Amino acid sequence: MPKMKTKSAVKKRFKLTATGKLKCAQAGKRHMMRRRTNKQIRNLRGTTVMRDCDSRNIIKYYLPYGS
């Protein structure tokens, strides 16, 4: 049986932590920043850990060797 392929888009957007959680960029910082307060913009910097219910599906279907 051949190896399963990892989705290229997922490779670029997510990283696995050492404990197996999924790290991703904060959402909501692409456009319409005028409406957001400076505090909101500040809090959207950097990365965050995804919720377990969402990350489970991504790891299962798109990162076959990520677990």
PQR file of N, CA, C, O and H, with PARSE charges and radii, in Angstrom:
ATOM      1  N   MET A   1       0.843  -1.189   0.000 -0.4000 1.5000
ATOM      2  CA  MET A   1       0.000   0.000   0.000 -0.0000 2.0000
ATOM      3  C   MET A   1       0.887   1.252   0.000  0.5500 1.7000
ATOM      4  O   MET A   1       1.810   1.341   0.809 -0.5500 1.4000
ATOM      5  N   PRO A   2       0.627   2.222  -0.894 -0.5600 1.5000
ATOM      6  CA  PRO A   2       1.480   3.412  -0.957  0.2800 2.0000
ATOM      7  C   PRO A   2       1.274   4.332   0.235  0.5500 1.7000
ATOM      8  O   PRO A   2       0.289   4.250   0.968 -0.5500 1.4000
ATOM      9  N   LYS A   3       2.243   5.202   0.387 -0.4000 1.5000
ATOM     10  CA  LYS A   3       2.155   6.171   1.479 -0.0000 2.0000
ATOM     11  C   LYS A   3       1.016   7.148   1.224  0.5500 1.7000
ATOM     12  O   LYS A   3       0.699   7.461   0.076 -0.5500 1.4000
ATOM     13  H   LYS A   3       3.043   5.269  -0.208  0.4000 1.0000
ATOM     14  N   MET A   4       0.404   7.625   2.304 -0.4000 1.5000
ATOM     15  CA  MET A   4      -0.627   8.662   2.180 -0.0000 2.0000
ATOM     16  C   MET A   4       0.056  10.020   2.088  0.5500 1.7000
ATOM     17  O   MET A   4       1.103  10.241   2.696 -0.5500 1.4000
ATOM     18  H   MET A   4       0.662   7.371   3.236  0.4000 1.0000
ATOM     19  N   LYS A   5      -0.544  10.923   1.325 -0.4000 1.5000
ATOM     20  CA  LYS A   5       0.046  12.250   1.171 -0.0000 2.0000
ATOM     21  C   LYS A   5      -0.548  13.225   2.179  0.5500 1.7000
ATOM     22  O   LYS A   5      -1.734  13.172   2.504 -0.5500 1.4000
ATOM     23  H   LYS A   5      -1.395  10.743   0.830  0.4000 1.0000
ATOM     24  N   THR A   6       0.306  14.107   2.659 -0.4000 1.5000
ATOM     25  CA  THR A   6      -0.121  15.199   3.520 -0.0000 2.0000
ATOM     26  C   THR A   6      -0.559  16.360   2.624  0.5500 1.7000
ATOM     27  O   THR A   6       0.095  16.651   1.622 -0.5500 1.4000
ATOM     28  H   THR A   6       1.269  14.150   2.394  0.4000 1.0000
ATOM     29  N   LYS A   7      -1.657  17.019   2.980 -0.4000 1.5000
ATOM     30  CA  LYS A   7      -2.130  18.165   2.194 -0.0000 2.0000
ATOM     31  C   LYS A   7      -1.137  19.317   2.310  0.5500 1.7000
ATOM     32  O   LYS A   7      -0.730  19.680   3.414 -0.5500 1.4000
ATOM     33  H   LYS A   7      -2.188  16.783   3.793  0.4000 1.0000
ATOM     34  N   SER A   8      -0.747  19.893   1.172 -0.4000 1.5000
ATOM     35  CA  SER A   8       0.237  20.974   1.168 -0.0000 2.0000
ATOM     36  C   SER A   8      -0.282  22.210   1.889  0.5500 1.7000
ATOM     37  O   SER A   8       0.479  22.890   2.578 -0.5500 1.4000
ATOM     38  H   SER A   8      -1.077  19.599   0.276  0.4000 1.0000
ATOM     39  N   ALA A   9      -1.566  22.507   1.738 -0.4000 1.5000
ATOM     40  CA  ALA A   9      -2.136  23.695   2.378 -0.0000 2.0000
ATOM     41  C   ALA A   9      -2.074  23.569   3.897  0.5500 1.7000
ATOM     42  O   ALA A   9      -1.849  24.556   4.597 -0.5500 1.4000
ATOM     43  H   ALA A   9      -2.184  21.955   1.178  0.4000 1.0000
ATOM     44  N   VAL A  10      -2.272  22.364   4.399 -0.4000 1.5000
ATOM     45  CA  VAL A  10      -2.244  22.156   5.848 -0.0000 2.0000
ATOM     46  C   VAL A  10      -0.820  22.257   6.370  0.5500 1.7000
ATOM     47  O   VAL A  10      -0.598  22.750   7.476 -0.5500 1.4000
ATOM     48  H   VAL A  10      -2.455  21.563   3.830  0.4000 1.0000
ATOM     49  N   LYS A  11       0.146  21.794   5.584 -0.4000 1.5000
ATOM     50  CA  LYS A  11       1.550  21.902   5.977 -0.0000 2.0000
ATOM     51  C   LYS A  11       1.945  23.360   6.188  0.5500 1.7000
ATOM     52  O   LYS A  11       2.698  23.690   7.105 -0.5500 1.4000
ATOM     53  H   LYS A  11      -0.035  21.393   4.686  0.4000 1.0000
ATOM     54  N   LYS A  12       1.418  24.230   5.318 -0.4000 1.5000
ATOM     55  CA  LYS A  12       1.787  25.638   5.379 -0.0000 2.0000
ATOM     56  C   LYS A  12       1.081  26.380   6.508  0.5500 1.7000
ATOM     57  O   LYS A  12       1.631  27.343   7.042 -0.5500 1.4000
ATOM     58  H   LYS A  12       0.806  23.962   4.574  0.4000 1.0000
ATOM     59  N   ARG A  13      -0.119  25.955   6.882 -0.4000 1.5000
ATOM     60  CA  ARG A  13      -0.942  26.733   7.809 -0.0000 2.0000
ATOM     61  C   ARG A  13      -0.883  26.284   9.254  0.5500 1.7000
ATOM     62  O   ARG A  13      -1.178  27.071  10.153 -0.5500 1.4000
ATOM     63  H   ARG A  13      -0.565  25.172   6.448  0.4000 1.0000
ATOM     64  N   PHE A  14      -0.510  25.037   9.500 -0.4000 1.5000
ATOM     65  CA  PHE A  14      -0.569  24.496  10.853 -0.0000 2.0000
ATOM     66  C   PHE A  14       0.750  23.851  11.248  0.5500 1.7000
ATOM     67  O   PHE A  14       1.503  23.379  10.396 -0.5500 1.4000
ATOM     68  H   PHE A  14      -0.270  24.397   8.770  0.4000 1.0000
ATOM     69  N   LYS A  15       1.024  23.834  12.552 -0.4000 1.5000
ATOM     70  CA  LYS A  15       2.168  23.117  13.106 -0.0000 2.0000
ATOM     71  C   LYS A  15       1.678  22.289  14.280  0.5500 1.7000
ATOM     72  O   LYS A  15       0.765  22.692  15.001 -0.5500 1.4000
ATOM     73  H   LYS A  15       0.413  24.217  13.244  0.4000 1.0000
ATOM     74  N   LEU A  16       2.286  21.140  14.464 -0.4000 1.5000
ATOM     75  CA  LEU A  16       1.952  20.293  15.605 -0.0000 2.0000
ATOM     76  C   LEU A  16       2.880  20.621  16.761  0.5500 1.7000
ATOM     77  O   LEU A  16       4.085  20.783  16.566 -0.5500 1.4000
ATOM     78  H   LEU A  16       3.027  20.812  13.878  0.4000 1.0000
ATOM     79  N   THR A  17       2.328  20.720  17.962 -0.4000 1.5000
ATOM     80  CA  THR A  17       3.150  20.912  19.144 -0.0000 2.0000
ATOM     81  C   THR A  17       3.693  19.565  19.602  0.5500 1.7000
ATOM     82  O   THR A  17       3.326  18.523  19.060 -0.5500 1.4000
ATOM     83  H   THR A  17       1.349  20.588  18.120  0.4000 1.0000
ATOM     84  N   ALA A  18       4.554  19.592  20.585 -0.4000 1.5000
ATOM     85  CA  ALA A  18       5.157  18.352  21.084 -0.0000 2.0000
ATOM     86  C   ALA A  18       4.123  17.441  21.734  0.5500 1.7000
ATOM     87  O   ALA A  18       4.293  16.222  21.748 -0.5500 1.4000
ATOM     88  H   ALA A  18       4.852  20.439  21.025  0.4000 1.0000
ATOM     89  N   THR A  19       3.053  18.021  22.270 -0.4000 1.5000
ATOM     90  CA  THR A  19       2.017  17.211  22.911 -0.0000 2.0000
ATOM     91  C   THR A  19       0.942  16.767  21.919  0.5500 1.7000
ATOM     92  O   THR A  19      -0.011  16.090  22.306 -0.5500 1.4000
ATOM     93  H   THR A  19       2.915  19.011  22.258  0.4000 1.0000
ATOM     94  N   GLY A  20       1.086  17.143  20.630 -0.4000 1.5000
ATOM     95  CA  GLY A  20       0.145  16.692  19.615 -0.0000 2.0000
ATOM     96  C   GLY A  20      -1.003  17.637  19.346  0.5500 1.7000
ATOM     97  O   GLY A  20      -1.943  17.279  18.636 -0.5500 1.4000
ATOM     98  H   GLY A  20       1.861  17.693  20.316  0.4000 1.0000
ATOM     99  N   LYS A  21      -0.948  18.851  19.903 -0.4000 1.5000
ATOM    100  CA  LYS A  21      -1.990  19.830  19.627 -0.0000 2.0000
ATOM    101  C   LYS A  21      -1.628  20.588  18.356  0.5500 1.7000
ATOM    102  O   LYS A  21      -0.484  20.544  17.903 -0.5500 1.4000
ATOM    103  H   LYS A  21      -0.184  19.142  20.480  0.4000 1.0000
ATOM    104  N   LEU A  22      -2.598  21.275  17.790 -0.4000 1.5000
ATOM    105  CA  LEU A  22      -2.410  21.972  16.530 -0.0000 2.0000
ATOM    106  C   LEU A  22      -2.296  23.470  16.768  0.5500 1.7000
ATOM    107  O   LEU A  22      -3.174  24.081  17.378 -0.5500 1.4000
ATOM    108  H   LEU A  22      -3.527  21.310  18.158  0.4000 1.0000
ATOM    109  N   LYS A  23      -1.207  24.056  16.280 -0.4000 1.5000
ATOM    110  CA  LYS A  23      -0.973  25.482  16.419 -0.0000 2.0000
ATOM    111  C   LYS A  23      -1.319  26.160  15.111  0.5500 1.7000
ATOM    112  O   LYS A  23      -0.955  25.667  14.043 -0.5500 1.4000
ATOM    113  H   LYS A  23      -0.494  23.560  15.784  0.4000 1.0000
ATOM    114  N   CYS A  24      -2.031  27.308  15.176 -0.4000 1.5000
ATOM    115  CA  CYS A  24      -2.414  28.019  13.954 -0.0000 2.0000
ATOM    116  C   CYS A  24      -2.388  29.526  14.209  0.5500 1.7000
ATOM    117  O   CYS A  24      -2.314  29.981  15.350 -0.5500 1.4000
ATOM    118  H   CYS A  24      -2.327  27.709  16.043  0.4000 1.0000
ATOM    119  N   ALA A  25      -2.451  30.285  13.117 -0.4000 1.5000
ATOM    120  CA  ALA A  25      -2.466  31.745  13.224 -0.0000 2.0000
ATOM    121  C   ALA A  25      -3.826  32.201  13.733  0.5500 1.7000
ATOM    122  O   ALA A  25      -4.831  31.514  13.549 -0.5500 1.4000
ATOM    123  H   ALA A  25      -2.512  29.916  12.189  0.4000 1.0000
ATOM    124  N   GLN A  26      -3.848  33.355  14.370 -0.4000 1.5000
ATOM    125  CA  GLN A  26      -5.095  33.917  14.857 -0.0000 2.0000
ATOM    126  C   GLN A  26      -5.958  34.350  13.673  0.5500 1.7000
ATOM    127  O   GLN A  26      -5.453  34.926  12.709 -0.5500 1.4000
ATOM    128  H   GLN A  26      -3.031  33.913  14.520  0.4000 1.0000
ATOM    129  N   ALA A  27      -7.242  34.075  13.747 -0.4000 1.5000
ATOM    130  CA  ALA A  27      -8.158  34.466  12.680 -0.0000 2.0000
ATOM    131  C   ALA A  27      -8.661  35.888  12.914  0.5500 1.7000
ATOM    132  O   ALA A  27      -8.647  36.386  14.040 -0.5500 1.4000
ATOM    133  H   ALA A  27      -7.652  33.607  14.530  0.4000 1.0000
ATOM    134  N   GLY A  28      -9.104  36.534  11.836 -0.4000 1.5000
ATOM    135  CA  GLY A  28      -9.748  37.834  11.966 -0.0000 2.0000
ATOM    136  C   GLY A  28      -8.812  39.010  11.879  0.5500 1.7000
ATOM    137  O   GLY A  28      -9.099  40.064  12.446 -0.5500 1.4000
ATOM    138  H   GLY A  28      -9.115  36.130  10.921  0.4000 1.0000
ATOM    139  N   LYS A  29      -7.673  38.861  11.171 -0.4000 1.5000
ATOM    140  CA  LYS A  29      -6.750  39.978  11.095 -0.0000 2.0000
ATOM    141  C   LYS A  29      -6.358  40.281   9.652  0.5500 1.7000
ATOM    142  O   LYS A  29      -5.271  40.804   9.406 -0.5500 1.4000
ATOM    143  H   LYS A  29      -7.440  38.005  10.711  0.4000 1.0000
ATOM    144  N   ARG A  30      -7.227  39.961   8.700 -0.4000 1.5000
ATOM    145  CA  ARG A  30      -6.876  40.162   7.298 -0.0000 2.0000
ATOM    146  C   ARG A  30      -7.387  41.487   6.745  0.5500 1.7000
ATOM    147  O   ARG A  30      -6.679  42.145   5.983 -0.5500 1.4000
ATOM    148  H   ARG A  30      -8.110  39.536   8.901  0.4000 1.0000
ATOM    149  N   HIS A  31      -8.579  41.886   7.104 -0.4000 1.5000
ATOM    150  CA  HIS A  31      -9.129  43.113   6.547 -0.0000 2.0000
ATOM    151  C   HIS A  31     -10.135  43.692   7.532  0.5500 1.7000
ATOM    152  O   HIS A  31     -10.482  43.061   8.530 -0.5500 1.4000
ATOM    153  H   HIS A  31      -9.155  41.352   7.723  0.4000 1.0000
ATOM    154  N   MET A  32     -10.601  44.913   7.234 -0.4000 1.5000
ATOM    155  CA  MET A  32     -11.545  45.646   8.083 -0.0000 2.0000
ATOM    156  C   MET A  32     -10.994  45.895   9.483  0.5500 1.7000
ATOM    157  O   MET A  32     -11.691  45.704  10.479 -0.5500 1.4000
ATOM    158  H   MET A  32     -10.320  45.426   6.423  0.4000 1.0000
ATOM    159  N   MET A  33      -9.748  46.321   9.545 -0.4000 1.5000
ATOM    160  CA  MET A  33      -9.119  46.553  10.834 -0.0000 2.0000
ATOM    161  C   MET A  33      -9.563  47.885  11.449  0.5500 1.7000
ATOM    162  O   MET A  33      -9.340  48.122  12.636 -0.5500 1.4000
ATOM    163  H   MET A  33      -9.182  46.477   8.735  0.4000 1.0000
ATOM    164  N   ARG A  34     -10.184  48.748  10.654 -0.4000 1.5000
ATOM    165  CA  ARG A  34     -10.649  50.037  11.192 -0.0000 2.0000
ATOM    166  C   ARG A  34     -11.684  49.836  12.283  0.5500 1.7000
ATOM    167  O   ARG A  34     -11.752  50.612  13.236 -0.5500 1.4000
ATOM    168  H   ARG A  34     -10.365  48.555   9.689  0.4000 1.0000
ATOM    169  N   ARG A  35     -12.490  48.794  12.141 -0.4000 1.5000
ATOM    170  CA  ARG A  35     -13.566  48.567  13.103 -0.0000 2.0000
ATOM    171  C   ARG A  35     -13.064  48.023  14.431  0.5500 1.7000
ATOM    172  O   ARG A  35     -13.751  48.126  15.448 -0.5500 1.4000
ATOM    173  H   ARG A  35     -12.435  48.163  11.366  0.4000 1.0000
ATOM    174  N   ARG A  36     -11.888  47.454  14.426 -0.4000 1.5000
ATOM    175  CA  ARG A  36     -11.396  46.795  15.638 -0.0000 2.0000
ATOM    176  C   ARG A  36     -10.652  47.785  16.525  0.5500 1.7000
ATOM    177  O   ARG A  36     -10.027  48.732  16.048 -0.5500 1.4000
ATOM    178  H   ARG A  36     -11.330  47.371  13.600  0.4000 1.0000
ATOM    179  N   THR A  37     -10.735  47.542  17.808 -0.4000 1.5000
ATOM    180  CA  THR A  37     -10.004  48.391  18.741 -0.0000 2.0000
ATOM    181  C   THR A  37      -8.543  47.971  18.747  0.5500 1.7000
ATOM    182  O   THR A  37      -8.190  46.891  18.274 -0.5500 1.4000
ATOM    183  H   THR A  37     -11.243  46.773  18.196  0.4000 1.0000
ATOM    184  N   ASN A  38      -7.699  48.840  19.289 -0.4000 1.5000
ATOM    185  CA  ASN A  38      -6.273  48.518  19.374 -0.0000 2.0000
ATOM    186  C   ASN A  38      -6.035  47.296  20.238  0.5500 1.7000
ATOM    187  O   ASN A  38      -5.112  46.522  19.987 -0.5500 1.4000
ATOM    188  H   ASN A  38      -7.985  49.718  19.673  0.4000 1.0000
ATOM    189  N   LYS A  39      -6.858  47.121  21.248 -0.4000 1.5000
ATOM    190  CA  LYS A  39      -6.732  45.947  22.109 -0.0000 2.0000
ATOM    191  C   LYS A  39      -7.031  44.665  21.336  0.5500 1.7000
ATOM    192  O   LYS A  39      -6.336  43.662  21.502 -0.5500 1.4000
ATOM    193  H   LYS A  39      -7.608  47.750  21.452  0.4000 1.0000
ATOM    194  N   GLN A  40      -8.074  44.694  20.487 -0.4000 1.5000
ATOM    195  CA  GLN A  40      -8.401  43.514  19.682 -0.0000 2.0000
ATOM    196  C   GLN A  40      -7.263  43.176  18.725  0.5500 1.7000
ATOM    197  O   GLN A  40      -6.881  42.014  18.587 -0.5500 1.4000
ATOM    198  H   GLN A  40      -8.638  45.509  20.352  0.4000 1.0000
ATOM    199  N   ILE A  41      -6.729  44.195  18.068 -0.4000 1.5000
ATOM    200  CA  ILE A  41      -5.640  43.974  17.120 -0.0000 2.0000
ATOM    201  C   ILE A  41      -4.430  43.389  17.840  0.5500 1.7000
ATOM    202  O   ILE A  41      -3.782  42.475  17.330 -0.5500 1.4000
ATOM    203  H   ILE A  41      -7.039  45.139  18.180  0.4000 1.0000
ATOM    204  N   ARG A  42      -4.132  43.910  19.008 -0.4000 1.5000
ATOM    205  CA  ARG A  42      -2.995  43.432  19.795 -0.0000 2.0000
ATOM    206  C   ARG A  42      -3.179  41.970  20.191  0.5500 1.7000
ATOM    207  O   ARG A  42      -2.234  41.182  20.139 -0.5500 1.4000
ATOM    208  H   ARG A  42      -4.659  44.652  19.421  0.4000 1.0000
ATOM    209  N   ASN A  43      -4.394  41.616  20.583 -0.4000 1.5000
ATOM    210  CA  ASN A  43      -4.657  40.247  21.030 -0.0000 2.0000
ATOM    211  C   ASN A  43      -4.687  39.243  19.883  0.5500 1.7000
ATOM    212  O   ASN A  43      -4.600  38.038  20.119 -0.5500 1.4000
ATOM    213  H   ASN A  43      -5.161  42.256  20.625  0.4000 1.0000
ATOM    214  N   LEU A  44      -4.809  39.722  18.646 -0.4000 1.5000
ATOM    215  CA  LEU A  44      -4.840  38.813  17.502 -0.0000 2.0000
ATOM    216  C   LEU A  44      -3.452  38.519  16.943  0.5500 1.7000
ATOM    217  O   LEU A  44      -3.335  37.817  15.939 -0.5500 1.4000
ATOM    218  H   LEU A  44      -4.880  40.701  18.455  0.4000 1.0000
ATOM    219  N   ARG A  45      -2.405  39.037  17.565 -0.4000 1.5000
ATOM    220  CA  ARG A  45      -1.049  38.750  17.096 -0.0000 2.0000
ATOM    221  C   ARG A  45      -0.653  37.324  17.424  0.5500 1.7000
ATOM    222  O   ARG A  45      -1.191  36.706  18.343 -0.5500 1.4000
ATOM    223  H   ARG A  45      -2.500  39.607  18.381  0.4000 1.0000
ATOM    224  N   GLY A  46       0.289  36.817  16.663 -0.4000 1.5000
ATOM    225  CA  GLY A  46       0.890  35.531  17.003 -0.0000 2.0000
ATOM    226  C   GLY A  46       0.015  34.341  16.670  0.5500 1.7000
ATOM    227  O   GLY A  46      -0.829  34.400  15.775 -0.5500 1.4000
ATOM    228  H   GLY A  46       0.726  37.318  15.916  0.4000 1.0000
ATOM    229  N   THR A  47       0.229  33.263  17.403 -0.4000 1.5000
ATOM    230  CA  THR A  47      -0.473  32.013  17.125 -0.0000 2.0000
ATOM    231  C   THR A  47      -1.319  31.606  18.322  0.5500 1.7000
ATOM    232  O   THR A  47      -1.207  32.165  19.413 -0.5500 1.4000
ATOM    233  H   THR A  47       0.914  33.216  18.129  0.4000 1.0000
ATOM    234  N   THR A  48      -2.162  30.617  18.083 -0.4000 1.5000
ATOM    235  CA  THR A  48      -3.008  30.080  19.133 -0.0000 2.0000
ATOM    236  C   THR A  48      -3.122  28.579  18.943  0.5500 1.7000
ATOM    237  O   THR A  48      -2.807  28.061  17.872 -0.5500 1.4000
ATOM    238  H   THR A  48      -2.253  30.162  17.197  0.4000 1.0000
ATOM    239  N   VAL A  49      -3.565  27.885  19.961 -0.4000 1.5000
ATOM    240  CA  VAL A  49      -3.784  26.444  19.867 -0.0000 2.0000
ATOM    241  C   VAL A  49      -5.241  26.220  19.494  0.5500 1.7000
ATOM    242  O   VAL A  49      -6.147  26.794  20.097 -0.5500 1.4000
ATOM    243  H   VAL A  49      -3.822  28.305  20.831  0.4000 1.0000
ATOM    244  N   MET A  50      -5.450  25.375  18.490 -0.4000 1.5000
ATOM    245  CA  MET A  50      -6.800  25.101  18.010 -0.0000 2.0000
ATOM    246  C   MET A  50      -7.593  24.288  19.014  0.5500 1.7000
ATOM    247  O   MET A  50      -7.028  23.560  19.831 -0.5500 1.4000
ATOM    248  H   MET A  50      -4.714  24.908  18.001  0.4000 1.0000
ATOM    249  N   ARG A  51      -8.912  24.422  18.942 -0.4000 1.5000
ATOM    250  CA  ARG A  51      -9.783  23.600  19.774 -0.0000 2.0000
ATOM    251  C   ARG A  51      -9.613  22.137  19.398  0.5500 1.7000
ATOM    252  O   ARG A  51      -9.322  21.810  18.248 -0.5500 1.4000
ATOM    253  H   ARG A  51      -9.371  25.013  18.279  0.4000 1.0000
ATOM    254  N   ASP A  52      -9.797  21.268  20.369 -0.4000 1.5000
ATOM    255  CA  ASP A  52      -9.566  19.843  20.166 -0.0000 2.0000
ATOM    256  C   ASP A  52     -10.540  19.243  19.152  0.5500 1.7000
ATOM    257  O   ASP A  52     -10.155  18.385  18.357 -0.5500 1.4000
ATOM    258  H   ASP A  52     -10.034  21.534  21.304  0.4000 1.0000
ATOM    259  N   CYS A  53     -11.796  19.687  19.176 -0.4000 1.5000
ATOM    260  CA  CYS A  53     -12.793  19.111  18.276 -0.0000 2.0000
ATOM    261  C   CYS A  53     -12.486  19.455  16.818  0.5500 1.7000
ATOM    262  O   CYS A  53     -12.774  18.652  15.930 -0.5500 1.4000
ATOM    263  H   CYS A  53     -12.108  20.383  19.822  0.4000 1.0000
ATOM    264  N   ASP A  54     -11.908  20.630  16.552 -0.4000 1.5000
ATOM    265  CA  ASP A  54     -11.555  21.000  15.186 -0.0000 2.0000
ATOM    266  C   ASP A  54     -10.248  20.353  14.749  0.5500 1.7000
ATOM    267  O   ASP A  54     -10.125  19.873  13.622 -0.5500 1.4000
ATOM    268  H   ASP A  54     -11.674  21.282  17.273  0.4000 1.0000
ATOM    269  N   SER A  55      -9.286  20.346  15.647 -0.4000 1.5000
ATOM    270  CA  SER A  55      -7.973  19.833  15.275 -0.0000 2.0000
ATOM    271  C   SER A  55      -7.981  18.326  15.051  0.5500 1.7000
ATOM    272  O   SER A  55      -7.169  17.807  14.286 -0.5500 1.4000
ATOM    273  H   SER A  55      -9.386  20.735  16.562  0.4000 1.0000
ATOM    274  N   ARG A  56      -8.889  17.629  15.709 -0.4000 1.5000
ATOM    275  CA  ARG A  56      -8.968  16.174  15.547 -0.0000 2.0000
ATOM    276  C   ARG A  56      -9.226  15.795  14.096  0.5500 1.7000
ATOM    277  O   ARG A  56      -8.601  14.873  13.573 -0.5500 1.4000
ATOM    278  H   ARG A  56      -9.549  18.051  16.330  0.4000 1.0000
ATOM    279  N   ASN A  57     -10.156  16.512  13.438 -0.4000 1.5000
ATOM    280  CA  ASN A  57     -10.479  16.215  12.045 -0.0000 2.0000
ATOM    281  C   ASN A  57      -9.340  16.580  11.104  0.5500 1.7000
ATOM    282  O   ASN A  57      -9.071  15.850  10.149 -0.5500 1.4000
ATOM    283  H   ASN A  57     -10.663  17.261  13.864  0.4000 1.0000
ATOM    284  N   ILE A  58      -8.675  17.687  11.357 -0.4000 1.5000
ATOM    285  CA  ILE A  58      -7.567  18.100  10.497 -0.0000 2.0000
ATOM    286  C   ILE A  58      -6.437  17.086  10.565  0.5500 1.7000
ATOM    287  O   ILE A  58      -5.877  16.703   9.538 -0.5500 1.4000
ATOM    288  H   ILE A  58      -8.893  18.279  12.133  0.4000 1.0000
ATOM    289  N   ILE A  59      -6.104  16.653  11.765 -0.4000 1.5000
ATOM    290  CA  ILE A  59      -5.030  15.675  11.908 -0.0000 2.0000
ATOM    291  C   ILE A  59      -5.431  14.342  11.278  0.5500 1.7000
ATOM    292  O   ILE A  59      -4.604  13.678  10.653 -0.5500 1.4000
ATOM    293  H   ILE A  59      -6.560  16.963  12.599  0.4000 1.0000
ATOM    294  N   LYS A  60      -6.668  13.957  11.437 -0.4000 1.5000
ATOM    295  CA  LYS A  60      -7.121  12.668  10.929 -0.0000 2.0000
ATOM    296  C   LYS A  60      -7.127  12.605   9.404  0.5500 1.7000
ATOM    297  O   LYS A  60      -6.681  11.614   8.826 -0.5500 1.4000
ATOM    298  H   LYS A  60      -7.340  14.496  11.945  0.4000 1.0000
ATOM    299  N   TYR A  61      -7.627  13.651   8.748 -0.4000 1.5000
ATOM    300  CA  TYR A  61      -7.819  13.599   7.312 -0.0000 2.0000
ATOM    301  C   TYR A  61      -6.699  14.248   6.497  0.5500 1.7000
ATOM    302  O   TYR A  61      -6.461  13.842   5.360 -0.5500 1.4000
ATOM    303  H   TYR A  61      -7.989  14.456   9.218  0.4000 1.0000
ATOM    304  N   TYR A  62      -6.017  15.233   7.043 -0.4000 1.5000
ATOM    305  CA  TYR A  62      -5.060  15.989   6.246 -0.0000 2.0000
ATOM    306  C   TYR A  62      -3.613  15.806   6.675  0.5500 1.7000
ATOM    307  O   TYR A  62      -2.708  16.064   5.882 -0.5500 1.4000
ATOM    308  H   TYR A  62      -6.211  15.563   7.967  0.4000 1.0000
ATOM    309  N   LEU A  63      -3.367  15.370   7.902 -0.4000 1.5000
ATOM    310  CA  LEU A  63      -2.018  15.094   8.396 -0.0000 2.0000
ATOM    311  C   LEU A  63      -1.927  13.635   8.812  0.5500 1.7000
ATOM    312  O   LEU A  63      -1.901  13.353  10.010 -0.5500 1.4000
ATOM    313  H   LEU A  63      -4.103  15.160   8.546  0.4000 1.0000
ATOM    314  N   PRO A  64      -1.877  12.707   7.882 -0.5600 1.5000
ATOM    315  CA  PRO A  64      -1.964  11.291   8.247  0.2800 2.0000
ATOM    316  C   PRO A  64      -0.817  10.825   9.144  0.5500 1.7000
ATOM    317  O   PRO A  64      -0.994   9.891   9.927 -0.5500 1.4000
ATOM    318  N   TYR A  65       0.360  11.460   9.043 -0.4000 1.5000
ATOM    319  CA  TYR A  65       1.487  11.030   9.877 -0.0000 2.0000
ATOM    320  C   TYR A  65       1.761  12.031  10.991  0.5500 1.7000
ATOM    321  O   TYR A  65       2.849  12.042  11.567 -0.5500 1.4000
ATOM    322  H   TYR A  65       0.504  12.218   8.407  0.4000 1.0000
ATOM    323  N   GLY A  66       0.784  12.866  11.291 -0.4000 1.5000
ATOM    324  CA  GLY A  66       0.974  13.889  12.299 -0.0000 2.0000
ATOM    325  C   GLY A  66       0.692  13.445  13.710  0.5500 1.7000
ATOM    326  O   GLY A  66       1.084  14.123  14.660 -0.5500 1.4000
ATOM    327  H   GLY A  66      -0.100  12.857  10.822  0.4000 1.0000
ATOM    328  N   SER A  67       0.021  12.322  13.870 -0.4000 1.5000
ATOM    329  CA  SER A  67      -0.356  11.926  15.226 -0.0000 2.0000
ATOM    330  C   SER A  67       0.771  11.231  15.970  0.5500 1.7000
ATOM    331  O   SER A  67       0.600  10.840  17.125 -0.5500 1.4000
ATOM    332  H   SER A  67      -0.297  11.772  13.098  0.4000 1.0000
TER
END
